[in-house]
Amino acid sequence: MTIACPPLSESVRAFLARQAGGTRLLINGEWVAAGGEAFATVDPATGSQLAMIGRSTDADVDAAVAAAKSAFSAWSSTVPVERARILWKIADLIEQHVDELAELETLDQGKPLFVGRWAEIPGAINQFRFFAGQAMAIEGNTIESSINYQPPGKQISSWTVREPVGVVAAIVPWNSPLVLTAMKLAPALAAGCTIVLKPAEDTSLTAIRLAELMTEAGLPAGVLNVVTGLGADTGAKLASHHDVAKIAFTGSTATGRAILDAAKTNFKRVTLELGGKSPVIVLPDADLDLAIPGVANAIFFNGGQVCIAGSRAYIHQSIHDQVIEGVVAYAQNLKLGHGLDPSSQMGPLVSRRHAEKVENFINGARTDGADVLTGGKRTGEAGAFVEPTVLSGLRSDMEIVREEVFGPVLAAHSFNDTDEVVAAANDSPYGLAASIWTQSLSDAHRLAKVMQAGTVWINCHAMYDASLPIGGTKSSGWGRDSGKLAMDNYLEWKTVTAVF
């Protein structure tokens, strides 16, 4: 399969030219040179270099954290309506540059252009607009305490206030870079925190462009700082930094554990949105016209590089063959190609390295006795494409069933008994999401109640909005992004008691 990159827009070419030196870190409102040796970011579809990315040193991270710490007092004291105004302006600027940002995201990550243009970039816009409103809705409480030893003739009043935690280190992944960055930045800024952002090394371009737009929107110097680099050094330095009060991380469960260990140096607050192995349960009365493409999209969307991907399908035996035939046909009809090609329905995985990892999972499943119904191998000259793959003949103890693959690989099972399928679906170290496909309202409610997952969808999958909390249970993380609950990540409670 030969892949060529379509012509780039003038705005994207101009941005890539600004990145040519590979030295651009945002520290205290200035774009400065990174101290370390730059590294390349590539188009995963073709393997060609797009730009050079600055590698931050410990000194760069120290400077960024110091800038955020210095800016905290003024930003946290800014009246909420002013913070809201800037957040709304950021959303407006993203909207004005939506085509450029979607093109950059596709170039850097590989996803089809329509995914960024019509789903993820609008999702980032909505994050900033939603939390612009939340900036003006931060409230405490008055408390009628039972303290009865106040001085004679005096009264006691108690109340709570909510205050921003301080400097936030936002460490974001490569699969949906811009919207996941917005999910960290928007609530943190609304709460009055200052931020040091560390983008994923494979997909730093839209984070850098977003930072340019946020500066243009009037965000004061030092409120947002961007340090690019590798997770093992830049990310680790941030996670252990004594002047960072809060870590907001989305990524793998293994990295989440390392962040928890680093955070103990000063007992940082931590929120973690981690891995998943989300089950999709198709009951015998499901609307198959809805369920078959739904099951397919749940795993093949963005090449399966989605934390909530429906990677385990449990299909009732009475309809199993019909559903699997439909999903296999769907997979075989997907057109793989460069994400900027309008006819492409699935792009490459983020890198050749990651595609090899996914292929190794598939080969391991073959060795364990799984049947490959379709797909099962890498393709394309750059080696980053993986065919949409459906596996059957699986056991519950197989690695392919238990571990997050993060690729377009569906592990399909059949079942007869509903109670047994719930037990099988919950038999996972993860608990991020699940979906249930049925026309029975009572079955939908009953299963949703017993699923061990932070999000349950009924007759849909991966339906998100800025108002809806996102997060998981078990090894899928701590805390919630999005929705009003996300503000809790960035605000401390203070109790005040006074004698009058």
C-alpha positions in Angstrom: 0.0 0.0 0.0 1.6 3.3 -1.2 0.7 6.3 0.9 1.3 9.9 -0.1 0.6 13.1 1.9 -1.8 15.4 0.1 -0.8 19.1 -0.2 -0.8 21.1 3.0 -2.6 24.3 3.6 -0.7 27.6 3.8 -1.4 28.0 7.5 0.0 24.6 8.3 3.1 25.1 6.2 3.6 28.4 8.0 3.3 26.8 11.4 5.7 24.0 10.5 8.2 26.6 9.3 8.0 28.3 12.7 8.8 24.9 14.2 11.8 24.3 11.9 14.3 25.0 14.7 12.8 22.6 17.1 13.5 24.9 20.0 10.2 26.4 21.0 9.1 26.1 24.6 6.6 28.5 26.1 7.9 29.8 29.4 6.6 32.9 31.2 4.9 34.2 28.0 8.0 33.9 25.8 8.9 31.3 23.2 12.4 30.2 24.2 15.0 27.7 23.2 14.9 24.2 24.7 18.1 23.2 26.5 18.2 19.7 25.1 18.8 18.2 21.7 15.7 18.4 19.5 14.0 15.3 18.1 11.8 14.7 15.1 8.0 14.3 14.9 6.9 12.4 11.8 3.8 11.8 9.7 3.0 8.2 10.7 1.3 7.5 7.4 4.4 8.2 5.3 7.3 8.2 7.9 8.4 11.6 6.7 9.6 14.2 9.1 7.2 17.1 9.9 9.2 19.2 12.4 11.7 19.1 15.2 10.5 19.2 18.8 12.5 20.8 21.6 13.7 18.5 24.3 13.3 20.2 27.7 16.0 19.9 30.3 15.5 19.9 34.1 16.4 23.6 34.0 13.7 24.2 31.5 11.1 22.5 33.6 12.3 24.4 36.7 11.9 27.7 34.8 8.4 26.8 33.6 7.3 25.8 37.1 8.8 28.9 38.5 6.9 31.0 36.0 3.6 29.3 36.8 4.3 29.7 40.5 5.0 33.4 40.1 1.9 33.9 38.0 -0.4 32.1 40.4 -1.2 34.9 42.8 -2.4 37.3 40.2 -4.3 34.7 38.1 -6.0 33.1 41.1 -7.1 36.6 42.2 -8.5 37.5 38.8 -12.3 38.0 39.0 -14.1 34.9 37.7 -15.8 36.9 34.8 -12.4 37.8 33.5 -11.2 34.2 33.6 -14.4 33.3 31.8 -13.9 35.9 29.2 -10.4 34.7 28.3 -11.6 31.0 28.2 -14.4 32.0 25.8 -11.9 33.9 23.7 -9.7 30.8 23.5 -12.7 28.8 22.3 -13.4 31.4 19.7 -9.9 31.3 18.4 -9.9 27.5 18.2 -13.1 27.7 16.2 -11.6 30.2 13.8 -8.6 27.9 13.3 -10.5 24.6 13.4 -9.4 23.5 9.9 -5.7 24.3 10.6 -5.8 22.5 13.9 -7.5 19.4 12.5 -5.0 19.2 9.7 -2.1 19.4 12.1 -3.7 16.8 14.3 -4.0 14.4 11.4 -0.5 15.0 10.2 1.0 14.4 13.6 -1.3 11.6 14.9 -2.6 10.0 11.7 -6.4 10.0 12.3 -8.7 10.8 9.5 -9.3 14.5 9.0 -13.0 14.3 9.7 -12.4 12.9 13.2 -10.5 16.0 14.3 -12.5 18.4 12.2 -16.0 17.3 13.2 -15.6 15.6 16.6 -12.4 16.2 18.5 -11.6 19.9 17.8 -15.2 20.9 18.4 -15.0 18.9 21.6 -12.0 21.0 22.7 -14.0 24.2 21.9 -16.8 23.0 24.0 -14.5 22.3 26.9 -13.4 25.9 27.1 -16.9 27.2 26.7 -18.3 24.9 29.4 -15.6 25.8 31.9 -15.9 29.4 31.1 -19.3 29.1 32.8 -17.9 27.0 35.6 -15.4 29.8 36.4 -18.4 31.9 37.6 -20.1 29.1 39.6 -17.5 28.3 42.2 -19.3 28.2 45.6 -18.7 27.4 49.2 -21.3 26.7 52.0 -22.4 28.1 55.3 -22.5 25.6 58.1 -24.7 25.7 61.3 -22.2 24.1 63.6 -22.9 22.7 67.1 -20.0 24.5 68.8 -21.4 25.6 72.2 -18.5 27.0 74.0 -18.3 30.5 72.4 -17.7 33.5 74.7 -20.8 35.0 76.4 -22.6 37.3 74.1 -20.8 36.2 71.0 -21.9 34.1 68.0 -20.0 31.6 66.0 -20.3 31.4 62.2 -18.7 28.8 60.0 -18.4 28.6 56.2 -16.3 26.9 53.5 -14.6 28.5 50.6 -13.0 26.9 47.5 -9.5 27.9 46.4 -7.3 26.9 43.5 -4.7 24.2 44.3 -1.8 26.1 42.8 0.6 25.0 40.0 -0.8 22.1 37.9 1.3 19.8 35.7 -0.9 18.6 32.8 0.6 15.5 31.1 -1.4 14.5 28.1 -1.3 11.5 25.7 -0.9 11.2 21.9 -4.2 9.5 20.8 -6.5 12.6 20.9 -4.1 15.3 21.7 -6.0 18.6 21.4 -9.3 17.6 23.1 -7.5 15.8 25.9 -5.3 18.8 26.5 -8.4 21.0 26.6 -10.0 18.7 29.2 -7.0 19.5 31.5 -6.4 23.2 30.8 -10.0 24.5 30.7 -11.1 23.5 34.2 -7.7 24.3 35.7 -7.7 27.8 34.3 -11.4 28.3 35.3 -10.5 27.3 38.9 -7.7 29.9 39.0 -4.7 27.5 38.7 -1.6 28.1 36.6 -0.3 25.3 34.4 2.8 23.6 33.0 1.7 21.5 30.0 3.8 18.5 28.8 2.4 17.2 25.5 3.1 13.7 24.3 6.4 13.5 22.4 4.8 11.8 19.4 2.1 14.6 19.0 3.2 17.9 20.3 2.2 20.1 17.4 -1.4 21.0 18.2 -0.4 21.7 21.8 2.1 24.2 20.6 -0.3 25.8 18.2 -3.0 25.9 21.0 -0.6 27.7 23.2 0.0 30.3 20.6 -3.8 30.9 20.3 -4.2 31.0 24.1 -1.5 33.7 24.3 -3.3 35.6 21.6 -6.5 35.3 23.6 -4.9 37.4 26.4 -3.8 34.7 28.8 -1.3 36.5 31.1 2.4 35.4 30.9 3.2 32.4 33.1 -0.3 31.2 33.5 0.3 28.6 30.8 3.8 27.2 30.1 4.6 24.4 27.6 7.6 22.1 27.9 8.0 19.5 25.3 10.2 16.4 25.6 10.1 12.7 26.6 8.0 11.3 29.3 10.9 9.6 31.0 12.7 12.8 31.6 10.4 15.9 31.2 7.3 14.1 32.5 9.1 12.5 35.4 10.7 15.8 36.4 7.3 17.5 36.5 5.7 14.6 38.4 8.3 14.9 41.2 8.7 18.7 41.3 8.2 20.1 44.7 6.5 23.3 43.4 3.9 21.4 41.5 0.7 21.0 43.6 -1.4 18.9 41.2 -0.8 16.4 38.4 -3.5 15.9 35.8 -2.6 12.9 33.7 -4.1 10.8 30.9 -2.2 7.8 29.6 -1.3 4.2 30.3 -1.9 2.5 33.6 1.8 1.7 33.9 2.8 5.4 33.6 0.0 6.3 36.0 1.7 4.1 38.7 5.0 5.8 38.1 3.4 9.2 38.5 1.8 8.1 41.8 5.2 7.1 43.0 6.8 10.4 42.0 3.9 12.4 43.4 4.6 11.2 47.0 7.5 13.5 47.3 5.2 16.4 48.4 1.9 14.6 48.4 0.6 16.2 45.3 -3.0 15.9 44.4 -3.3 13.5 41.4 -6.0 12.7 38.9 -5.4 9.8 36.5 -7.4 8.8 33.5 -5.8 5.5 32.5 -6.3 2.4 30.4 -9.3 0.4 29.6 -10.5 -2.9 28.2 -14.1 -1.9 27.7 -16.8 -4.6 27.2 -19.6 -4.3 24.6 -22.6 -6.5 25.5 -25.1 -7.3 22.7 -28.3 -8.9 24.0 -30.5 -11.1 21.8 -33.2 -8.3 21.3 -30.6 -5.7 20.1 -31.4 -3.6 17.1 -28.8 -5.1 14.8 -29.0 -2.2 12.3 -27.7 -0.1 15.2 -25.6 -2.6 17.0 -23.4 -4.0 14.2 -22.0 -0.6 13.1 -22.0 0.4 16.7 -19.8 -2.5 17.8 -17.5 -1.9 14.8 -17.1 1.8 15.4 -16.5 1.2 19.1 -13.2 -0.5 18.3 -12.2 0.8 14.9 -12.7 4.6 15.5 -9.3 6.3 15.5 -7.7 3.0 14.8 -8.8 1.7 18.3 -6.4 4.2 19.9 -9.1 5.3 22.3 -9.0 4.6 26.1 -12.7 3.7 26.0 -12.5 1.5 22.9 -15.0 -1.4 22.9 -12.3 -4.0 22.6 -14.2 -6.9 24.1 -17.5 -7.9 22.4 -19.8 -10.3 24.2 -22.6 -11.3 21.8 -25.6 -13.5 22.6 -25.2 -16.9 20.9 -28.6 -16.5 19.1 -27.3 -13.6 17.1 -23.5 -14.1 17.4 -22.8 -15.2 13.9 -24.9 -12.5 12.3 -23.3 -9.8 14.4 -19.8 -11.1 13.8 -20.4 -11.4 10.0 -21.6 -7.8 10.0 -18.6 -6.5 12.0 -16.1 -8.5 9.8 -17.7 -7.1 6.7 -17.5 -3.6 8.1 -13.8 -4.0 8.9 -13.1 -5.4 5.4 -14.8 -2.4 3.8 -12.9 0.2 5.7 -10.6 2.2 3.5 -7.1 2.7 5.0 -5.1 5.7 3.9 -3.5 9.0 4.7 -5.7 10.9 7.2 -5.7 13.9 4.9 -7.2 11.8 2.0 -10.9 12.6 2.1 -11.7 9.0 1.1 -9.8 7.5 4.1 -11.9 5.9 6.8 -9.0 4.8 9.0 -5.5 6.2 9.2 -2.2 4.8 10.5 -1.5 4.2 14.2 0.5 6.9 15.8 3.9 5.4 15.0 5.6 2.3 13.5 6.8 1.5 17.0 3.2 1.4 18.3 2.0 -0.6 15.3 4.6 -3.2 16.0 3.4 -3.5 19.5 -0.2 -4.0 18.4 0.9 -6.6 15.8 2.8 -8.5 18.6 -0.4 -8.7 20.6 -2.2 -10.2 17.5 0.6 -12.7 16.9 0.6 -13.6 20.6 -3.2 -14.3 20.4 -2.6 -16.5 17.3 0.0 -18.5 19.3 -2.5 -18.8 22.2 -5.0 -20.4 19.8 -7.2 -17.5 18.7 -8.8 -17.4 15.3 -8.2 -14.3 13.1 -11.5 -13.7 11.3 -10.1 -10.7 9.4 -7.1 -8.4 9.4 -4.2 -9.3 11.7 -1.2 -7.6 10.2 0.6 -4.4 9.6 0.6 -2.8 6.2 1.8 0.3 4.4 5.4 1.3 3.4 5.9 3.2 6.7 4.7 0.2 8.7 2.3 2.1 10.9 -1.0 0.9 9.5 -2.7 -2.1 11.2 -5.6 -3.8 9.5 -8.9 -3.8 11.3 -8.8 -7.1 13.1 -11.5 -9.4 14.6 -10.5 -12.4 16.8 -12.5 -15.3 18.1 -11.9 -18.6 19.8 -10.7 -16.8 22.9 -10.2 -17.8 26.5 -10.7 -15.3 29.4 -7.1 -15.8 30.5 -5.5 -14.8 27.2 -3.4 -11.6 27.1 -5.4 -10.3 24.2 -8.6 -10.4 26.4 -7.0 -9.0 29.6 -4.5 -6.3 28.4 -5.2 -3.0 26.6 -4.0 -3.3 23.0 -4.8 0.3 22.0 -5.3 -0.7 18.4 -8.1 -1.8 16.0 -8.4 -5.3 17.5 -11.7 -6.8 18.6 -11.8 -9.8 20.9 -15.2 -11.4 20.2 -17.0 -13.9 22.5 -20.4 -15.5 22.6 -22.6 -16.0 25.7 -25.9 -17.6 26.7 -26.6 -16.5 30.3 -26.8 -12.8 31.2 -25.5 -13.2 34.7 -22.5 -15.0 33.3 -21.7 -12.3 30.8 -21.8 -9.6 33.5 -19.3 -11.6 35.5 -17.1 -12.0 32.4 -17.4 -8.4 31.5 -16.4 -7.3 35.0 -13.6 -9.8 35.2 -11.0 -7.3 34.2 -8.4 -5.1 36.0 -9.9 -2.2 34.2 -13.2 -0.3 34.7 -13.3 2.6 32.4 -16.4 2.1 30.2 -19.0 -0.4 28.8 -21.9 -0.4 26.4 -25.1 -2.4 26.4 -27.1 -3.0 23.3 -30.8 -4.0 23.9 -34.3 -2.8 23.3 -35.3 -3.8 26.8 -35.4 -0.9 29.2 -35.4 -3.2 32.2 -32.4 -5.1 31.0 -30.5 -1.9 30.1 -31.1 -0.5 33.6 -30.3 -3.8 35.3 -27.0 -4.3 33.5 -25.9 -0.7 33.7 -26.3 -0.8 37.5 -24.0 -3.8 37.9 -21.3 -2.9 35.3 -18.0 -2.0 37.0 -17.3 1.0 34.8 -17.1 4.8 35.1 -19.3 5.2 32.1 -22.0 3.0 30.6 -23.6 3.6 27.3 -26.9 2.1 26.1 -27.3 1.5 22.4 -24.3 3.7 21.7 -20.6 3.9 22.5 -18.2 6.8 23.0 -20.9 9.5 23.3 -19.2 12.4 25.1 -19.9 16.0 25.9 -18.1 18.6 28.0 -20.8 18.4 30.6 -20.4 14.6 31.2 -17.9 13.3 33.7 -15.2 10.9 32.3 -13.1 8.5 34.3 -12.9 5.0 35.6 -12.7 2.5 38.4 -10.1 -0.1 39.4 -6.9 0.3 37.3 -8.6 2.8 35.0 -7.7 5.6 37.2 -8.7 8.2 39.9 -11.0 11.1 39.6 -13.1 12.5 36.7 -12.4 14.8 33.8 -15.2 16.9 32.2 -18.4 18.0 33.7 -18.8 19.9 37.0 -17.0 17.2 38.9 -13.8 18.1 37.0 -13.6 21.4 38.9 -13.0 19.3 42.1 -9.6 18.3 40.7 -8.3 21.9 40.8 -10.0 23.3 44.0 -9.2 22.9 47.7 -11.8 23.2 50.4 -11.1 25.7 53.3 -13.2 25.8 56.4 -13.4 29.2 58.2 -14.9 29.6 61.7 -15.3 33.0 63.3 -16.5 34.5 66.6 -18.4 37.7 66.4 
